[in-house]
């Protein structure tokens, strides 16, 4: 018994020293990471982790439910789709044809109204809000310097960084996009309670506007620019600009770093559902127009879904692009395989949400994207 008491005493001392070291080295965010992710059996962020963080609510206006297609749910899922849905933990699979729900199914206890983490699909919303801020006159253009809003980036190479560079992932900063390293800036940003401090500590190490380099920090900085430009919180601006006008059926949540600082995790973390996420894809498919009203400038929408750099044809301004089965898709993408994939000529939107994506990595894309598209078209063709 004496030995156990002594052991417990030393363990408590060591634990106390560990906490002191974490705070002294400004890595105390790891305590939150352990509590919210690792002790729950995960090695990275997961679909319902928004429940572990502070959030702000984005309310709906007048809901505009999607109509059901005349062939609604008349096609059976393919054998291949059933296989990958089970293997990679799909929770929602929706096919929208001619602006009507052609097929929908939900899995693993989730339903059409269930909230799950958008992860990086949120980047498309942030880029859209930048376009809205330009349309509203808060930001002059894509070429306006970031330093006009964040003076911390007004010297040397940083002075060349523009608002458009942030949206197109061409900031030239030293951001390191590493999801599974507990000491990476990506992990720090996810768990730190003062996100602005993290972003303002970035250094511009390459000339901005010259090349694509995927960096979540670019989107986070862009959100800070938008808030400075508009004088509005991002969650309020999203609510008034898109969530209500698009007729979303469910309120949503956007994670913030803390109640004290109240800065959204702009590069991720909007908790919503497949059919409400799909509305943003429809808005871009329809050149920024919704129910006859121009919510976004059509020229901006076209620019957003067009590659900025010929060397990087996969990315525009907040949107990804990929050719599959001889067709051109633009898409919203998020960690673990959250997708809104749009084919405008066919008037088709495919949404997949789930726990995992395929483990392969072929360049910037995993093969599951192709499979979800191919099997959707196999289902569509079976009824044509």
N, C-alpha and C positions, 0 to 999 in steps of 0.2 A: 504493500500500500504506500509506504514511504517513497519507494522508487517511482510509482505512478504519479504521486503528487509532484515529485521533483521533475519528472518528465513533462508533465502538464505545465509546470511553471516555466520551463525552458521553451516549450513550444509557444506559450503565450508571449514570452519575451522576444522570440524570433519573429513571431507574427507582427508584434508591435514595431520591431525594427524594420521589417519589410515595408510596412505602411509608411513609416517615417521616410524611408529611402524613396518610395514611390512619389511622395509629395515633394521631397527635396529635389528630385530629378524631373519634376513636372510630368510624371508618367502615371499619376493617380487615376487617369481614365481607365487604366487596366483593371482596377477594382470593379468598375461598372461593367466592363467587358466580361469579366469572370462571372459576375452575378447574373447578368442578363442573357448571356450566350453560352459560355463554356459549362457552367454548372447545370445548365438545362440540356446538356448532351449534344450541343451544336458546335461546329468548328467555324462557322461564319454566320452572318445574318440570316434570318429565316422568315417565312411568309407572315407569321403572326407576331413577330417581335415588336411591332408597334405598340402592343399592349404594355410593354416594359418601359416605354419612354414617354416623355411629355409630348402632347399633341395639341394642335389647334383645329377646331372644327370648321369646315367649309360647308355652308348650308345650301340647300337646293332652293330654287324658285318654284315655277310651275312645272311639274314633271311632264316630260314628253315621251311616253313609252314607245319603244320600237314596235312597229307593227310586225305581225307574223307573216311570212311569205306564204303564198298559196300552197307551196310544197313543204311547209314547216315540219321539220323532224320526220320526213317521210323516207329519208335515206338512212340505211344502217351504217354504223361506223365500220371501216375496213378492218380486216384482221391485223394489218400492220399498225394501224392507228390504235387499236385496242392494246396491242403489245407495248408500244412505246408509252402510251398513257399510263399503263400499269408500272412499267419499268422506271419511268422518270417522274412519277408522282404528279401527273396532271390533276389539277383541281377544277379547271374550267376550259372548255373547248367550244368556241362559238364561230359559226360561219354566217356572215351577213351578205346577202345578195340583193342588189337593187334597193338598198336601204331598208331591207326587211330581214328579220331573223329567219334564216333558212334552216339552221341547225343549232341546237345548243344542248350541252350536257355538262353535268357537274359531278364531282367525285370526292371521295375521302371526307364525306360529311359537310362539304361546302355546297352552297346553293347560289342562285342568281344574285342574291343580295349580300352575300358574304364578303367581308372586307379582307384584302390581303395586300401585302407590300408591293408597290409598283417597282421598287428599286429604281434603276436608271431610266425607266420610262418617264420619270418625272422631268428629265432633262428636256424632253420635247415640249412639255408644258412651259418650262422656264424660258426656252427659246421663243415660244409663242408669245409669252408675256413681254419679252423684249420687243418683238414685232408690234405688239399692242401699244407699248410705251412709245415707240417711234410714231405709230399712227395717231396716238393721242397728243403728240407734241412734247412729251417729257424728255425724250432722247432725240437728238438731231438726226442721226443716221447710224448705220453700222460702223462708220469711220470715226465716230466721236471717241476721243481718247478716254480710257478708263480713269486717267488721272483727274479728269474733270469732276469725278465723283469720289474717287479714292486717292487723295493726294499722296498717300504712302507709295504710290507707283508713278511718281513724276520725275524720276531721275534715270539717266542713262538708257539702257534698253527698255526698261519698264515704261518710259515716256512714250514709246512707239506703240504700246499695246492698246488695241481698240476694243470697243464693245463687240464688234463682229468677230474679232479674234477669239473672244471668250466663247461665243456661241458655236464657232466652227472648230474648237479645240486646237487653236494655233497660238496660244499665249506665250509659249517659250519658257514657262515656269519650270521649276525643279520638282514639281509634283510627281510622286511615285505611286502609280496605280497598282497597289499590292493588297489584295483582299484578305489573304490568309496569314499575313505576318502581323503579329500583335504589336510590333514596334513601328509599323509603317504609318505614314501620315494619313493614309486612307482609313486605317483603323482608328487613329487618334480622332479624325474628323467625325467618325461615326459615334464615338462615345464621349468626346470632350464636351463639357458644359459651356464652353465659350468658343464657338466656332469661328467667330470673326477674328479672334486672336490667332487662331491657327492659319487662317487664310492670309491675314496681313503679314504673317511671317514668311510667306513664300518669296522666293527670289526669281527674277527673270534672268535666265542664264543663256537663252538663245534668242535670236531676233524674232520678235512676234510677227505673225502674219505670213510666215514663209512655208510652214509645213504642218500637217496634221499629226497630233500626238494626243491620244485619248487621255483626258485628265479630268476627273470629277471636280477637282479644285477650280477649274475654269468655270463650270456651271455655278459653283457656290459663289465665286467672286461676281459672276454675272447677276446673281440674285441680290447681292449687296449693292451693286450698281443700280439695279431697278428700284430697290427700296429707297436709295438716296435720290434718284431721279424723280420718282413719283410721290415720295413722302407717304407711301402706303406700305403696309405689311404685305408680303407676298401672298399669304393665304387669303387676305381680303381682296387683293387685286385679282387673284385667280377666281374667287367667288363671283365678283362683279363682272369680270371680263369674259369668262368661259363657263364656269360651273352652272350658274343660273341661266344664262342665255342659251346654253346647249341643252337645257331641259333634263339635266341629270336627275335620276330617280331617287338617288340616295345621298344623304350628307356624306362627306368624306373627312378624313383626318390627314393632316400634314404634320409630320414630326418636327419638333423644334429642339434646339440644343439644350435648352433649359427654360424654366418659367422666368428666371431672372433676365436672361439675355433675349429670349424669344425670337431667335433667328431660325428660319426653316432650314432643314437639311435639304437644300434645293436640288442637289444632285441625285436625290433618291426620295423614297419614303412617303409617298402618297398612298394611303390605304383606301382602296376602292374595289370595284368589281368589274368583270369583263365587259358588260354591256355599257357601263358608263365610261370606262377607258376607251371603248371603241368610238365614242362620239368625237373624240379629238382627231382620230384618223379620218372620220367622215368630213370633218371641217376642212382638213387639208385636201382631201380628195375633191371637195367641191370648191376649191380655190378660195377658201376663207369665208365662204358665204353659208349662212344657216337660216333656213326659212325666209329667204329673200333679203336678209340683212347681211351686210358686209362686216363681219366681226374682225377680220384680218385683211390687210391689203393683199390682193391677189398676186402682185409682183413679188411681195415678200414671201408668200407661200411657195411660189415657183422657185425662188432662189434657195429657200430652205431645203427643198427636196432635190436640189441639183448639186453635184459635187463642187466644192470650192476649189480643190486642187486636183489636177488631172492625175497626179501620182497617187491620189487617195480617192478613188471613185466610190468608196463605200460610205462617205460621210459628207453631209452638207452643213446645214446650220441646225443642229439639234436633232437631226433625223438620219437614220441609216438607209442604205440602198443596196439591193442585191437582185441579181437576175436568177430566176429559178424557173425551170421548165419552159425556157424561152420567153418568159414574161418578166417585166421590170416591176419590182416591188419597192415601196418605201415603207419604213417601219419605225416604231418605237420599240426599244429593247431594254430589258432589265436583267440584273443578276439572277441566276438560277433558272432562266428561261421564261421570262415574262415578255410576251410579244403582242403587238398590234401591227399586223402586216396588211398593207393596202395595195390593191391592184386596180388603178383607176379605170383603165380601159374596159375591164370586165365588170366594173362596179362591185368588187368583192373585197370584204374585210374579214380577216381571220384573226381571232384572238385566242391565244393559249396562255394560261397561267398555271404555275406548278411549283413543286418543291425542288426539282433538279432539271438541268439540261443535259444533253448528251456529253459524255466525258471527253470526246475528241475535241481538238482545236485546229481547224484548218484556216490559218490566217486570222482574220478578224471574226469569223463566224464558225459556229458549231453546226454539225450536220442535221441536228434536230429541226432547224428552221426549214430546211428543204423538205424534210419528211412531213411536217405539219402542213406545208403548202401542197405538196404532191398528193397527200391523202385527202385533203379538202377538195382538190380538183377531181380526184377519182370519185369521190362521193357526188360532187356536182354533175360530173359527166354521166354517172349512173342513172340520173333522172332526166337527162337531156334527150 
